[in-house]
Amino acid sequence: MMRKTAINGLVLSVALICFSSVQADSADVGSGSSWVGSVALASRYTSRGLDVTDGVLSPQAGIEYRSASGWYANEFIAKMRYFGMSIEADTAVGFRGARGPLQYDLGLYYYAYPDADPQLHSNFSELGGRFTWAQGLVHPVAEIYLSNNYFFAAGPGVFANVGADVALPGHVAMSARFGYVRVKDTVAFIYPNYSTWSVSALRSVGPWDLSAQVTDTSMSRSQCIDENRCSVKWTLRIARNF
């Protein structure tokens, strides 16, 4: 349901904190092609502010090919529990580059749910971009993703996200985001158009990433099909990068 960060969410998300991945991306471009991957375990899987696992553990994995010129392709899978769906599989192709301190990531994303009921019309695609001003201690970030037929066949949809990333001593990164989801058919989507926010912290220890995130949405209990999906929640995640 969402565009994740770092290897199409090999990150979370993602899902989650993208400052360290942006640094890695810029280092790879121009130094030869490479493969990177990750396996992770998260206490839950959140998608644009929504809990899509009912609070159960979510194993996750991803792999990405990065060319020396900046082109990339990746695949990300995660366990979920949402309207009978148990797997999300995301595929992305795109290009990363920079103009001075402006770093950009432009891509085409496809979100698939292999075991979903076909009548749910869950699969959908997006065109999107992430832009980072990588100068100074605080790096402003802006993201936008557009779909011609959003999740649950909700018609044209847009997800806009703004925030900032901060690198701290000790291989620690902080991230804050404020996003807005808007679709044409809120009845099909089963949620109203809503905003979401998150604050994350990540600590890298060698190949391991430890992260914590708190997130919430603007939806009230009466507007959410399951109030636990839309309320404030914490996510803990441990990942091993390769």
C-alpha positions in Angstrom: 0.0 0.0 0.0 2.9 2.4 0.3 6.1 3.6 -1.2 8.9 2.5 1.2 12.4 4.0 1.4 15.7 2.3 0.8 15.4 -0.5 -1.6 11.7 0.2 -2.1 11.2 -0.2 1.5 14.0 -2.4 2.3 12.8 0.1 3.9 11.2 0.8 5.9 9.0 2.5 4.5 9.6 1.3 4.0 8.3 2.2 4.8 11.0 4.2 7.3 14.2 6.2 7.7 15.9 7.1 4.4 18.8 9.3 5.4 21.4 6.5 5.6 20.1 5.0 2.3 20.4 8.3 0.5 24.0 8.4 1.5 24.6 4.9 0.3 22.8 5.5 -3.0 24.9 8.5 -3.8 28.1 6.6 -3.0 27.2 3.8 -5.4 26.5 6.0 -8.4 29.6 6.2 -10.5 31.6 3.6 -8.6 30.3 0.6 -10.4 27.2 -1.5 -10.4 26.2 -3.4 -7.2 23.7 -5.6 -5.6 22.4 -4.9 -2.1 19.9 -6.7 0.1 18.4 -6.9 3.5 16.3 -9.2 5.7 14.3 -7.7 8.7 11.8 -8.4 11.4 9.4 -5.7 12.4 6.9 -5.6 15.3 4.3 -4.5 12.8 4.0 -3.3 9.2 2.6 0.2 8.7 1.5 1.5 5.3 1.1 5.3 5.1 0.1 5.5 8.7 -2.1 2.4 8.7 -1.3 -0.8 10.5 -1.8 -3.6 7.9 -0.6 -6.5 10.2 -3.1 -6.2 13.1 0.0 -5.7 15.3 1.6 -9.1 14.5 5.3 -9.5 13.6 6.2 -8.9 10.0 9.2 -10.6 8.4 10.5 -8.6 5.5 13.2 -9.0 2.8 14.4 -7.1 -0.2 17.0 -7.0 -2.9 18.2 -4.2 -5.3 20.4 -3.9 -8.3 22.1 -0.5 -8.7 23.9 0.4 -11.9 26.9 2.8 -12.1 24.8 5.3 -14.1 22.1 5.6 -11.4 19.4 3.2 -12.7 18.1 0.6 -10.2 15.6 -2.2 -9.9 14.4 -3.8 -6.7 12.0 -6.2 -5.1 10.6 -6.1 -1.5 8.3 -8.5 0.3 6.6 -8.3 3.7 4.2 -10.3 5.7 0.9 -8.5 6.3 -2.6 -9.3 7.6 -5.2 -7.2 5.9 -8.6 -8.3 4.4 -7.3 -11.8 3.9 -4.0 -10.7 2.4 -0.9 -12.2 3.9 1.9 -11.0 1.5 2.8 -7.7 -0.1 5.3 -7.8 -3.0 6.6 -4.5 -4.3 8.6 -4.0 -7.5 10.3 -0.8 -8.5 12.5 0.5 -11.3 13.9 4.0 -11.3 16.8 6.4 -11.4 18.7 8.2 -8.7 20.9 11.2 -9.3 22.0 14.6 -8.0 22.4 18.2 -9.1 24.6 19.8 -6.6 23.1 19.3 -3.1 19.7 18.2 -4.6 19.4 14.4 -4.6 16.5 12.8 -6.5 14.9 9.4 -6.9 12.4 8.9 -9.7 10.6 5.6 -10.1 7.8 3.4 -11.2 6.4 1.2 -8.5 4.0 -1.8 -8.6 2.4 -3.2 -5.4 1.1 -6.7 -5.6 -0.8 -8.9 -3.2 -0.6 -12.5 -4.5 -3.1 -14.1 -2.3 -5.7 -11.3 -2.3 -9.3 -11.8 -3.4 -9.4 -10.6 -7.1 -12.6 -8.7 -6.3 -10.7 -6.4 -3.9 -8.6 -5.0 -6.9 -5.7 -4.6 -4.5 -2.8 -4.4 -7.0 -1.9 -1.0 -8.2 1.0 1.1 -9.6 2.5 4.5 -9.0 4.8 7.0 -10.5 6.8 8.9 -7.9 9.8 10.9 -6.8 11.7 11.7 -3.7 13.8 14.9 -3.5 16.4 15.6 -0.8 18.4 18.8 -0.2 21.5 17.2 1.2 23.3 20.2 2.6 23.8 21.1 6.2 22.9 19.1 9.3 19.1 18.9 8.5 18.2 17.5 5.1 14.7 18.5 3.9 12.8 15.8 2.0 9.8 16.0 -0.3 8.0 13.0 -1.9 5.1 12.6 -4.2 3.5 9.4 -5.7 0.7 9.4 -8.2 -1.6 6.5 -9.2 -4.3 6.3 -11.9 -6.2 3.6 -9.9 -5.2 3.4 -6.2 -5.6 0.5 -3.7 -9.0 -1.2 -3.8 -9.7 0.4 -7.2 -10.2 3.8 -5.5 -9.5 5.7 -8.7 -6.8 8.4 -9.1 -4.8 8.8 -6.0 -1.9 10.9 -4.6 0.4 10.5 -1.7 2.4 13.6 -0.7 5.0 13.5 2.0 7.4 16.1 3.4 9.8 16.1 6.3 13.5 16.1 7.2 16.3 13.7 8.0 19.1 14.4 10.6 22.4 12.5 11.0 23.6 12.4 14.6 26.8 11.2 16.2 27.2 7.5 16.8 25.7 6.3 13.5 22.2 7.5 14.5 19.7 9.0 12.1 16.4 10.8 13.0 13.5 11.3 10.6 10.2 13.1 10.7 7.4 13.0 8.0 4.0 14.5 7.4 2.0 13.0 4.6 -1.4 13.3 3.0 -3.4 10.5 1.1 -6.1 11.6 -1.3 -8.2 9.3 -3.6 -11.2 9.9 -5.8 -13.4 7.1 -4.4 -13.2 7.1 -0.6 -16.1 4.5 -0.5 -14.0 2.0 -2.4 -10.9 2.9 -0.4 -13.0 2.5 2.8 -11.1 5.4 4.4 -11.6 9.1 4.1 -8.8 11.3 2.7 -6.4 11.6 5.6 -3.1 12.9 6.8 -0.4 10.9 8.6 2.8 11.7 10.5 5.8 9.8 11.8 8.9 10.2 13.8 11.7 7.6 13.5 15.1 6.9 14.9 17.7 4.5 13.5 21.0 3.2 14.9 23.4 1.4 12.6 25.8 -1.2 14.1 28.0 -2.7 11.4 25.6 -4.5 9.0 22.7 -4.2 11.4 20.1 -1.5 11.6 17.9 -1.0 14.7 15.0 1.4 14.3 11.9 2.7 16.2 9.0 4.6 14.8 5.9 6.3 16.1 3.1 7.1 13.7 -0.5 8.3 13.6 -3.2 9.4 11.3 -5.8 12.2 11.3 -8.7 9.7 11.3 -11.1 9.5 14.2 -12.2 6.1 15.6 -15.5 6.4 13.8 -13.8 7.0 10.4 -11.5 3.9 10.7 -12.8 0.5 9.9 -10.7 -0.8 12.7 -9.6 1.9 15.2 -6.4 0.1 16.0 -5.2 0.4 12.4 -5.5 4.2 12.4 -4.5 5.1 15.9 -1.0 6.1 17.2 1.3 3.1 17.2 5.0 2.1 17.7 7.0 0.0 15.4 10.4 -1.6 16.3 12.5 -3.1 13.5 15.8 -5.0 13.2 17.4 -5.4 9.8 20.6 -7.2 8.5 22.0 -5.6 5.4 24.1 -7.4 2.8 
